[in-house]
Amino acid sequence: MSELHPTLKNILSQPENPNAVPVEVQDPNEARKEWKGDMAGVDAPAPHMGRVWEFEIPGPAGSIPARAYQPEGLVGEKRPLLIYYHGGGFIRGDIDTHDSICRVLASKAGCLVVSPAYRLAPENPFPAAAHDAYAVAEYMSANAAAFGVDPDRIAVGGDSAGGNVAIAACLQARDKGGPKIRYQLLIYPVTDLTSQNESKRLYSKGYLLNSMPFYIASYLGPNGDGGNELASPLLAKDLSRLPQALVITAGFDPLRDEGQDFARKLAASGVEVKHKCYEDMIHGFVSLRGLLPEADAALGECARHMAEALGGKSA
């Protein structure tokens, strides 16, 4: 078994703040504000974009705010697009917390990136986020020309909870007959809200994802079905005819096993899939750009694979 990265080992060995208020008892807006500050504290400067703008996408329960990232040099029409759904446990995270990741992916993949602010729990429990994710994909495909996007070169992606709703968008697109999604970029995705596997047993405490049970309970609400395929895509009876995928996992992540199992099940269903485990990393490591050079290296690898699949050029 690999050793935990020295930088992460040092971070995790620090005593916890005795005055910290657990997310389980925080007001949702307080939790989001705190996490936004925490994320900014571990970030690093991101690439300058040629253009960044905000707009709104019609959704099933009102407008969905979104931000678009156009890297320098990406001009003309028929450009590739990545719709990137932010992580944050279904209850935290927003466009700002993942602004840096979107800029890196846009720059390194040579594509337009659109980051939507899908509805969050507990105010909007499952299936709100999954339905918003599909609405965004549907809108971007239908309006591809207006964004200079090639409708045949659309990818979806996300980290953690964002990976979960990205998969949900693909399942809905397949079953509803569109839109066409060509690629899935899944960074330590949540794929099974019901499992109790070995990685959860080993890493659910002390590896910066202690509150996952609370996130799941908040997302599902009192009546949510964790076995529904849009909540737990690993449990889907049929994963065939889904887009080509890259699945990234981390060795010391409680979500490691379900991500690995999802990649295997995709492959068994005839989907072209690549899986890479960053053995010495923890959940959320690509957001630690100010602490780990490996974060940008991993994002660069994601961008390269995606650019190849979309027929573009990576930086």
VOBA-1610 file (N, C-alpha, C; in pm, whole numbers, padded with zeros to 5 digits, always signed):
BEGIN
Met+00084-00120+00000Met+00000+00000+00000Met+00087+00125+00000Ser+00046+00227-00073Ser+00123+00351-00081Ser+00116+00429+00050Glu+00216+00512+00069Glu+00219+00603+00183Glu+00143+00730+00148Leu+00082+00789+00248Leu+00017+00918+00229Leu+00123+01023+00193His+00088+01113+00102His+00179+01220+00060His+00228+01296+00184Pro+00359+01328+00192Pro+00413+01394+00312Pro+00342+01524+00349Thr+00308+01604+00250Thr+00237+01730+00280Thr+00102+01702+00344Leu+00031+01603+00290Leu-00100+01570+00346Leu-00086+01505+00483Lys+00016+01424+00500Lys+00039+01362+00631Lys+00060+01469+00737Asn+00134+01574+00702Asn+00158+01683+00796Asn+00030+01759+00827Ile-00051+01785+00723Ile-00177+01856+00744Ile-00271+01776+00835Leu-00282+01647+00808Leu-00376+01565+00882Leu-00329+01536+01025Ser-00201+01556+01051Ser-00149+01531+01185Ser-00171+01649+01280Gln-00213+01763+01224Gln-00235+01881+01307Gln-00360+01861+01395Pro-00355+01907+01520Pro-00473+01893+01606Pro-00591+01975+01553Glu-00709+01922+01571Glu-00828+01993+01525Glu-00853+02118+01609Asn-00910+02218+01545Asn-00946+02341+01615Asn-01057+02312+01715Pro-01032+02330+01844Pro-01136+02298+01943Pro-01258+02389+01934Asn-01242+02503+01866Asn-01354+02597+01853Asn-01432+02580+01723Ala-01389+02485+01640Ala-01457+02464+01513Ala-01599+02413+01535Val-01691+02467+01456Val-01831+02424+01465Val-01856+02319+01357Pro-01896+02200+01393Pro-01919+02095+01293Pro-02025+02137+01192Val-02007+02096+01067Val-02102+02131+00963Val-02241+02078+00996Glu-02246+01969+01073Glu-02375+01908+01107Glu-02466+02001+01187Val-02408+02098+01255Val-02491+02188+01336Val-02490+02331+01283Gln-02421+02354+01174Gln-02418+02488+01117Gln-02543+02515+01034Asp-02579+02642+01028Asp-02677+02686+00930Asp-02617+02663+00792Pro-02696+02616+00693Pro-02639+02589+00560Pro-02562+02705+00500Asn-02613+02826+00516Asn-02543+02941+00459Asn-02412+02970+00533Glu-02411+02946+00664Glu-02287+02961+00740Glu-02184+02858+00693Ala-02230+02735+00672Ala-02140+02628+00627Ala-02081+02662+00491Arg-02163+02717+00402Arg-02115+02752+00269Arg-02013+02867+00275Lys-02040+02966+00358Lys-01948+03077+00372Lys-01815+03031+00428Glu-01818+02944+00528Glu-01695+02894+00587Glu-01614+02814+00486Trp-01682+02728+00411Trp-01611+02643+00314Trp-01551+02725+00201Lys-01622+02831+00162Lys-01569+02918+00057Lys-01437+02980+00104Gly-01432+03023+00229Gly-01308+03077+00283Gly-01199+02972+00292Asp-01236+02851+00335Asp-01138+02743+00344Asp-01080+02710+00207Met-01164+02706+00106Met-01117+02672-00029Met-01024+02781-00083Ala-01059+02906-00057Ala-00973+03016-00103Ala-00836+03009-00036Gly-00833+02961+00088Gly-00707+02955+00163Gly-00609+02852+00113Val-00655+02752+00037Val-00566+02646-00013Val-00550+02654-00164Asp-00602+02760-00226Asp-00596+02774-00371Asp-00466+02842-00413Ala-00444+02850-00542Ala-00329+02918-00600Ala-00378+02999-00719Pro-00300+03095-00766Pro-00340+03172-00884Pro-00371+03080-01002Ala-00474+03115-01077Ala-00519+03033-01189Ala-00495+03107-01320Pro-00497+03036-01432Pro-00470+03100-01562Pro-00568+03213-01594His-00515+03314-01658His-00600+03424-01707His-00682+03374-01826Met-00806+03414-01830Met-00894+03376-01939Met-00907+03489-02040Gly-00933+03452-02164Gly-00961+03553-02265Gly-01092+03625-02236Arg-01188+03548-02181Arg-01317+03607-02148Arg-01386+03520-02043Val-01446+03584-01945Val-01528+03517-01844Val-01659+03595-01834Trp-01771+03525-01838Trp-01898+03595-01825Trp-02001+03507-01755Glu-02102+03571-01702Glu-02207+03500-01629Glu-02339+03515-01703Phe-02420+03412-01693Phe-02550+03410-01760Phe-02641+03316-01684Glu-02764+03302-01729Glu-02861+03216-01661Glu-02918+03115-01759Ile-02943+02997-01705Ile-02995+02886-01783Ile-03134+02850-01730Pro-03234+02837-01815Pro-03366+02796-01767Pro-03360+02656-01704Gly-03415+02645-01585Gly-03415+02517-01515Gly-03554+02472-01477Pro-03567+02354-01421Pro-03699+02301-01386Pro-03767+02376-01273Ala-03689+02457-01196Ala-03749+02532-01085Ala-03703+02677-01086Gly-03674+02730-01203Gly-03626+02867-01213Gly-03489+02871-01278Ser-03435+02990-01290Ser-03308+03008-01358Ser-03192+02949-01278Ile-03096+02893-01351Ile-02974+02836-01292Ile-02859+02928-01330Pro-02797+02996-01232Pro-02682+03082-01266Pro-02567+02997-01318Ala-02490+03055-01410Ala-02376+02985-01467Ala-02266+03084-01502Arg-02144+03034-01504Arg-02029+03114-01544Arg-01956+03042-01656Ala-01918+03116-01760Ala-01847+03059-01874Ala-01703+03108-01876Tyr-01612+03017-01913Tyr-01468+03045-01918Tyr-01417+03016-02059Gln-01369+03120-02123Gln-01312+03106-02257Gln-01163+03136-02249Pro-01078+03035-02264Pro-00934+03061-02253Pro-00882+03146-02368Glu-00770+03210-02345Glu-00708+03290-02449Glu-00673+03201-02568Gly-00699+03252-02687Gly-00666+03177-02808Gly-00776+03086-02857Leu-00882+03068-02778Leu-00993+02983-02821Leu-01095+03071-02894Val-01084+03075-03024Val-01170+03163-03104Val-01242+03079-03209Gly-01336+03144-03277Gly-01407+03077-03384Gly-01527+02998-03334Glu-01575+02912-03420Glu-01694+02832-03389Glu-01657+02685-03376Lys-01754+02604-03342Lys-01736+02460-03330Lys-01628+02424-03227Arg-01635+02492-03114Arg-01537+02468-03008Arg-01586+02359-02915Pro-01494+02284-02852Pro-01537+02186-02752Pro-01585+02255-02625Leu-01673+02187-02553Leu-01732+02241-02430Leu-01724+02138-02319Leu-01685+02183-02200Leu-01697+02105-02077Leu-01796+02174-01985Ile-01902+02103-01947Ile-01992+02151-01842Ile-01940+02092-01713Tyr-01893+02178-01622Tyr-01830+02131-01499Tyr-01919+02160-01379Tyr-01961+02053-01311Tyr-02046+02063-01193Tyr-01958+02058-01068His-01964+02162-00987His-01877+02172-00871His-01910+02068-00764Gly-01810+02035-00683Gly-01831+01949-00568Gly-01873+02030-00446Gly-01881+01962-00333Gly-01920+02028-00209Gly-02023+01952-00130Gly-02029+01820-00150Gly-02116+01737-00067Gly-02264+01758-00089Phe-02302+01812-00202Phe-02442+01841-00236Phe-02500+01958-00157Ile-02427+02006-00055Ile-02482+02113+00028Ile-02394+02238+00030Arg-02265+02222-00006Arg-02173+02335-00009Arg-02111+02343-00149Gly-02024+02437-00167Gly-01965+02454-00299Gly-02050+02544-00386Asp-01983+02615-00475Asp-02054+02701-00569Asp-01960+02734-00685Ile-02002+02825-00769Ile-01920+02862-00884Ile-01786+02918-00838Asp-01785+02996-00731Asp-01660+03059-00686Asp-01562+02957-00627Thr-01610+02859-00553Thr-01518+02764-00491Thr-01444+02681-00595His-01501+02669-00714His-01440+02588-00818His-01397+02671-00940Asp-01391+02802-00921Asp-01348+02891-01029Asp-01208+02855-01077Ser-01120+02830-00985Ser-00980+02800-01019Ser-00969+02671-01100Ile-01038+02567-01057Ile-01036+02439-01130Ile-01087+02459-01272Cys-01194+02534-01287Cys-01251+02556-01420Cys-01153+02631-01511Arg-01081+02727-01455Arg-00984+02801-01534Arg-00869+02711-01580Val-00822+02626-01489Val-00712+02535-01525Val-00757+02439-01635Leu-00876+02381-01619Leu-00924+02286-01719Leu-00948+02354-01854Ala-01006+02474-01852Ala-01030+02547-01977Ala-00899+02575-02049Ser-00799+02621-01973Ser-00671+02656-02031Ser-00597+02534-02085Lys-00592+02428-02005Lys-00514+02311-02043Lys-00583+02224-02148Ala-00717+02224-02150Ala-00789+02142-02248Ala-00820+02219-02375Gly-00805+02350-02373Gly-00838+02430-02491Gly-00986+02422-02525Cys-01069+02438-02423Cys-01214+02429-02445Cys-01286+02536-02366Leu-01410+02561-02406Leu-01498+02645-02327Leu-01545+02564-02207Val-01549+02625-02091Val-01601+02559-01971Val-01719+02640-01920Val-01828+02571-01889Val-01945+02633-01827Val-01967+02568-01691Ser-01974+02650-01587Ser-01991+02603-01449Ser-02126+02649-01397Pro-02222+02558-01378Pro-02354+02598-01330Pro-02370+02586-01179Ala-02451+02672-01122Ala-02482+02668-00979Ala-02613+02591-00961Tyr-02604+02459-00966Tyr-02722+02375-00949Tyr-02776+02389-00806Arg-02902+02354-00787Arg-02964+02370-00656Arg-02900+02279-00551Leu-02887+02333-00429Leu-02821+02262-00321Leu-02920+02215-00215Ala-02884+02106-00149Ala-02955+02058-00031Ala-02901+02134+00092Pro-02972+02134+00203Pro-03097+02062+00228Pro-03222+02133+00177Glu-03207+02260+00133Glu-03325+02333+00086Glu-03386+02266-00036Asn-03302+02207-00119Asn-03347+02143-00243Asn-03290+02001-00249Pro-03356+01905-00186Pro-03301+01769-00182Pro-03315+01697-00317Phe-03255+01580-00324Phe-03266+01494-00442Phe-03412+01481-00484Pro-03440+01489-00615Pro-03347+01489-00729Pro-03318+01627-00789Ala-03328+01734-00710Ala-03315+01869-00765Ala-03184+01887-00841Ala-03071+01851-00779Ala-02942+01872-00844Ala-02930+01790-00972Ala-02978+01666-00968Ala-02972+01579-01086Ala-03055+01636-01201His-03172+01688-01169His-03257+01746-01273His-03198+01876-01328Asp-03137+01956-01241Asp-03071+02077-01288Asp-02953+02042-01380Ala-02879+01940-01343Ala-02763+01900-01424Ala-02806+01864-01566Tyr-02916+01791-01576Tyr-02964+01755-01709Tyr-03014+01878-01784Ala-03084+01968-01715Ala-03135+02088-01781Ala-03022+02173-01838Val-02911+02179-01767Val-02796+02256-01816Val-02739+02192-01942Ala-02723+02060-01940Ala-02671+01991-02057Ala-02764+02009-02177Glu-02892+01999-02152Glu-02991+02014-02258Glu-02985+02156-02317Tyr-02976+02256-02232Tyr-02973+02395-02279Tyr-02846+02424-02358Met-02733+02379-02307Met-02606+02408-02375Met-02599+02339-02510Ser-02656+02221-02520Ser-02659+02152-02649Ser-02751+02224-02746Ala-02869+02263-02700Ala-02966+02329-02787Ala-02917+02466-02832Asn-02833+02529-02750Asn-02784+02664-02781Asn-02635+02664-02814Ala-02586+02552-02861Ala-02443+02538-02887Ala-02393+02646-02983Ala-02468+02673-03090Ala-02421+02770-03189Ala-02402+02909-03129Ala-02490+02946-03038Ala-02481+03078-02977Ala-02355+03093-02892Phe-02302+02981-02845Phe-02180+02983-02764Phe-02056+02946-02846Gly-02073+02927-02976Gly-01962+02886-03059Gly-01915+02746-03031Val-02007+02661-02986Val-01974+02525-02943Val-02018+02423-03047Asp-01939+02321-03065Asp-01974+02209-03151Asp-02063+02115-03071Pro-02190+02094-03110Pro-02280+02009-03033Pro-02236+01863-03028Asp-02141+01826-03114Asp-02088+01690-03112Asp-01963+01677-03025Arg-01925+01787-02960Arg-01805+01783-02875Arg-01835+01844-02738Ile-01936+01786-02673Ile-01975+01832-02540Ile-01939+01726-02437Ala-01870+01770-02333Ala-01835+01682-02220Ala-01902+01735-02094Val-01925+01644-02000Val-01968+01685-01866Val-01865+01632-01767Gly-01855+01698-01654Gly-01760+01653-01554Gly-01787+01716-01420Gly-01714+01672-01321Gly-01727+01728-01188Gly-01648+01647-01088Asp-01632+01705-00970Asp-01562+01637-00863Asp-01658+01605-00749Ser-01643+01487-00692Ser-01720+01445-00576Ser-01870+01448-00606Ala-01947+01532-00535Ala-02090+01543-00564Ala-02114+01591-00706Gly-02025+01675-00757Gly-02037+01721-00895Gly-02021+01608-00994Gly-01935+01512-00963Gly-01924+01395-01048Gly-02051+01314-01049Asn-02114+01306-00933Asn-02241+01233-00922Asn-02348+01293-01012Val-02364+01425-01009Val-02471+01485-01089Val-02433+01488-01238Ala-02301+01486-01268Ala-02260+01474-01407Ala-02304+01339-01465Ile-02284+01233-01387Ile-02329+01100-01430Ile-02481+01099-01444Ala-02550+01162-01350Ala-02696+01168-01357Ala-02742+01237-01484Ala-02670+01342-01525Ala-02705+01409-01651Ala-02690+01315-01769Cys-02585+01232-01767Cys-02563+01138-01876Cys-02670+01030-01881Leu-02709+00979-01765Leu-02814+00877-01761Leu-02945+00932-01816Gln-02978+01054-01778Gln-03103+01115-01826Gln-03095+01142-01976Ala-02979+01191-02022Ala-02964+01219-02165Ala-02979+01091-02247Arg-02920+00983-02198Arg-02934+00855-02269Arg-03079+00811-02274Asp-03148+00818-02161Asp-03283+00764-02153Asp-03388+00855-02216Lys-03357+00983-02230Lys-03450+01077-02292Lys-03420+01100-02440Gly-03317+01033-02490Gly-03283+01048-02631Gly-03203+01172-02665Gly-03135+01228-02571Gly-03051+01345-02595Gly-03051+01437-02474Pro-02963+01533-02470Pro-02868+01571-02574Pro-02751+01474-02584Lys-02673+01492-02689Lys-02555+01408-02707Lys-02443+01457-02616Ile-02396+01368-02531Ile-02280+01398-02446Ile-02171+01300-02484Arg-02054+01353-02512Arg-01948+01270-02569Arg-01850+01216-02465Tyr-01841+01283-02349Tyr-01734+01247-02256Tyr-01775+01280-02113Gln-01727+01197-02018Gln-01746+01220-01876Gln-01610+01233-01808Leu-01588+01344-01738Leu-01468+01364-01657Leu-01510+01356-01511Leu-01475+01245-01445Leu-01527+01217-01312Leu-01412+01210-01212Ile-01404+01312-01127Ile-01295+01323-01030Ile-01348+01282-00893Tyr-01295+01174-00840Tyr-01343+01108-00717Tyr-01495+01124-00700Pro-01571+01068-00795Pro-01717+01089-00792Pro-01787+01009-00682Val-01896+01065-00633Val-01990+00991-00548Val-02074+00903-00640Thr-02069+00771-00622Thr-02147+00684-00709Thr-02242+00591-00635Asp-02230+00583-00502Asp-02318+00492-00427Asp-02344+00551-00289Leu-02465+00600-00268Leu-02501+00660-00139Leu-02540+00557-00035Thr-02535+00429-00070Thr-02580+00323+00022Thr-02468+00234+00070Ser-02350+00243+00012Ser-02246+00141+00036Ser-02176+00158+00171Gln-02126+00046+00221Gln-02035+00043+00337Gln-01919-00047+00296Asn-01823+00011+00225Asn-01714-00070+00170Asn-01585-00049+00247Glu-01478-00111+00198Glu-01350-00109+00270Glu-01291+00031+00279Ser-01294+00108+00171Ser-01235+00242+00177Ser-01314+00333+00271Lys-01443+00315+00280Lys-01521+00394+00376Lys-01486+00353+00519Arg-01464+00223+00539Arg-01425+00177+00672Arg-01290+00235+00714Leu-01197+00245+00619Leu-01062+00288+00650Leu-01046+00440+00660Tyr-01119+00516+00578Tyr-01085+00657+00560Tyr-01197+00755+00589Ser-01306+00710+00647Ser-01417+00802+00673Ser-01391+00895+00789Lys-01291+00868+00870Lys-01255+00955+00981Lys-01109+00995+00969Gly-01084+01126+00975Gly-00948+01174+00979Gly-00885+01206+00845Tyr-00964+01200+00737Tyr-00910+01227+00603Tyr-00992+01335+00530Leu-01043+01429+00607Leu-01112+01549+00557Leu-01246+01520+00492Leu-01303+01404+00517Leu-01439+01378+00467Leu-01521+01309+00576Asn-01503+01357+00699Asn-01573+01298+00813Asn-01725+01311+00803Ser-01772+01415+00733Ser-01914+01448+00735Ser-01993+01389+00619Met-01936+01294+00546Met-02006+01237+00431Met-02144+01182+00466Pro-02163+01110+00579Pro-02298+01063+00611Pro-02399+01178+00624Phe-02353+01291+00678Phe-02441+01407+00690Phe-02475+01464+00554Tyr-02375+01471+00464Tyr-02401+01520+00330Tyr-02505+01433+00260Ile-02489+01303+00273Ile-02582+01210+00207Ile-02722+01227+00263Ala-02733+01234+00394Ala-02864+01249+00457Ala-02928+01382+00417Ser-02848+01487+00406Ser-02901+01617+00366Ser-02950+01614+00223Tyr-02875+01546+00136Tyr-02912+01540-00005Tyr-03038+01457-00027Leu-03046+01344+00039Leu-03162+01256+00019Leu-03286+01310+00089Gly-03268+01383+00199Gly-03384+01430+00273Gly-03454+01314+00341Pro-03565+01340+00407Pro-03633+01234+00481Pro-03695+01126+00394Asn-03721+01158+00268Asn-03793+01062+00182Asn-03713+01019+00059Gly-03586+01058+00052Gly-03507+01028-00067Gly-03470+00881-00076Asp-03457+00834-00197Asp-03424+00694-00225Asp-03278+00684-00266Gly-03192+00641-00174Gly-03050+00629-00205Gly-03020+00525-00310Gly-03114+00436-00335Gly-03093+00334-00436Gly-03131+00377-00576Asn-03193+00494-00590Asn-03228+00545-00722Asn-03100+00564-00805Glu-03103+00527-00932Glu-02981+00533-01012Glu-02930+00675-01031Leu-03016+00776-01022Leu-02969+00914-01034Leu-02899+00960-00907Ala-02923+00891-00795Ala-02852+00919-00671Ala-02730+00830-00655Ser-02744+00705-00693Ser-02636+00606-00681Ser-02617+00536-00814Pro-02549+00600-00909Pro-02538+00541-01043Pro-02467+00406-01045Leu-02386+00376-00944Leu-02323+00244-00939Leu-02428+00133-00930Leu-02545+00165-00876Leu-02651+00066-00859Leu-02741+00056-00982Ala-02716+00136-01085Ala-02800+00132-01205Ala-02793-00007-01269Lys-02907-00055-01315Lys-02910-00186-01380Lys-02840-00183-01514Asp-02838-00067-01578Asp-02782-00057-01713Asp-02695+00067-01724Leu-02565+00047-01746Leu-02474+00158-01769Leu-02424+00162-01913Ser-02486+00083-01997Ser-02443+00082-02137Ser-02485+00211-02206Arg-02420+00239-02319Arg-02451+00353-02404Arg-02429+00488-02332Leu-02342+00487-02233Leu-02302+00613-02170Leu-02174+00664-02236Pro-02143+00792-02218Pro-02025+00848-02284Pro-01895+00787-02232Gln-01794+00795-02315Gln-01658+00760-02274Gln-01624+00836-02146Ala-01543+00774-02059Ala-01520+00835-01929Ala-01375+00823-01884Leu-01334+00921-01804Leu-01213+00913-01724Leu-01256+00923-01578Val-01217+00825-01497Val-01250+00824-01355Val-01121+00838-01276Ile-01115+00943-01195Ile-01000+00968-01108Ile-01040+00932-00965Thr-00955+00855-00897Thr-00978+00825-00756Thr-00852+00859-00676Ala-00865+00858-00544Ala-00753+00886-00454Ala-00739+00772-00354Gly-00616+00735-00324Gly-00591+00616-00244Gly-00642+00623-00102Phe-00645+00743-00042Phe-00687+00759+00097Phe-00823+00830+00106Asp-00909+00799+00013Asp-01041+00860+00001Asp-01148+00756+00035Pro-01242+00789+00124Pro-01350+00693+00149Pro-01431+00660+00024Leu-01427+00746-00077Leu-01500+00720-00202Leu-01418+00642-00304Arg-01297+00601-00266Arg-01209+00532-00360Arg-01273+00409-00421Asp-01328+00322-00338Asp-01377+00193-00387Asp-01498+00208-00478Glu-01590+00299-00444Glu-01708+00314-00528Glu-01673+00378-00662Gly-01571+00465-00664Gly-01526+00519-00791Gly-01461+00413-00878Gln-01378+00332-00815Gln-01312+00221-00886Gln-01415+00122-00937Asp-01514+00090-00854Asp-01618-00006-00894Asp-01702+00050-01009Phe-01726+00182-01007Phe-01803+00242-01115Phe-01727+00232-01247Ala-01597+00259-01243Ala-01515+00246-01364Ala-01520+00104-01418Arg-01510+00007-01329Arg-01515-00133-01371Arg-01652-00169-01431Lys-01757-00118-01370Lys-01890-00150-01419Lys-01916-00083-01554Leu-01865+00038-01573Leu-01875+00102-01704Leu-01808+00016-01810Ala-01686-00029-01779Ala-01612-00110-01875Ala-01686-00239-01906Ala-01742-00302-01802Ala-01817-00426-01822Ala-01944-00403-01904Ser-01992-00278-01906Ser-02112-00244-01982Ser-02079-00200-02125Gly-01952-00208-02161Gly-01912-00173-02297Gly-01875-00028-02319Val-01861+00048-02210Val-01825+00189-02220Val-01672+00201-02215Glu-01616+00280-02304Glu-01472+00304-02301Glu-01439+00390-02180Val-01352+00341-02093Val-01324+00410-01968Val-01177+00396-01932Lys-01122+00502-01877Lys-00989+00500-01819Lys-01002+00534-01671His-00926+00463-01589His-00930+00487-01445His-00788+00508-01395Lys-00768+00613-01317Lys-00639+00634-01253Lys-00660+00667-01107Cys-00589+00595-01021Cys-00592+00622-00877Cys-00463+00693-00837Tyr-00476+00809-00779Tyr-00362+00880-00722Tyr-00343+00826-00580Glu-00255+00729-00570Glu-00248+00643-00452Glu-00216+00717-00323Asp-00138+00827-00330Asp-00096+00894-00207Asp-00179+01017-00174Met-00296+01031-00240Met-00380+01150-00224Met-00506+01121-00142Ile-00573+01229-00103Ile-00698+01222-00029Ile-00810+01282-00112His-00932+01266-00064His-01047+01326-00130His-01029+01478-00134Gly-01062+01536-00249Gly-01054+01681-00263Gly-00919+01735-00303Phe-00825+01647-00338Phe-00688+01695-00357Phe-00670+01791-00474Val-00754+01783-00577Val-00732+01875-00690Val-00766+02020-00653Ser-00838+02038-00543Ser-00868+02174-00497Ser-00754+02234-00415Leu-00654+02153-00379Leu-00546+02199-00293Leu-00429+02251-00378Arg-00461+02338-00472Arg-00361+02383-00570Arg-00250+02465-00505Gly-00279+02529-00394Gly-00178+02608-00326Gly-00086+02526-00238Leu-00118+02399-00219Leu-00040+02312-00132Leu+00030+02199-00205Leu-00030+02155-00316Leu+00018+02034-00384Leu+00042+02059-00532Pro+00165+02047-00581Pro+00187+02053-00725Pro+00111+01943-00799Glu+00084+01834-00729Glu+00013+01721-00790Glu-00129+01758-00830Ala-00186+01861-00769Ala-00322+01902-00803Ala-00329+01949-00949Asp-00241+02040-00986Asp-00241+02089-01124Asp-00195+01980-01221Ala-00105+01894-01176Ala-00061+01784-01263Ala-00179+01692-01295Ala-00261+01664-01195Ala-00378+01578-01217Ala-00479+01647-01307Leu-00503+01776-01285Leu-00595+01849-01372Leu-00543+01854-01515Gly-00411+01865-01529Gly-00353+01863-01662Gly-00374+01729-01731Glu-00363+01621-01655Glu-00387+01489-01714Glu-00534+01474-01753Cys-00623+01522-01668Cys-00765+01520-01701Cys-00790+01596-01832Ala-00731+01714-01842Ala-00750+01797-01960Ala-00697+01729-02086Arg-00583+01663-02073Arg-00524+01597-02190Arg-00614+01484-02240His-00660+01401-02149His-00748+01291-02190His-00877+01343-02253Met-00934+01447-02192Met-01059+01501-02244Met-01039+01564-02381Ala-00931+01640-02398Ala-00904+01703-02526Ala-00888+01599-02636Glu-00819+01491-02605Glu-00803+01383-02704Glu-00937+01324-02741Ala-01023+01302-02642Ala-01154+01243-02670Ala-01244+01335-02749Leu-01229+01466-02727Leu-01313+01564-02796Leu-01253+01612-02927Gly-01137+01560-02959Gly-01074+01600-03084Gly-01014+01738-03081Gly-00974+01783-02961Gly-00914+01914-02949Gly-00765+01904-02922Lys-00706+02014-02877Lys-00564+02017-02846Lys-00546+02066-02703Ser-00470+01992-02625Ser-00443+02033-02488Ser-00316+02115-02482Ala-00306+02199-02379Ala-00187+02284-02363Ala-00074+02204-02302
//
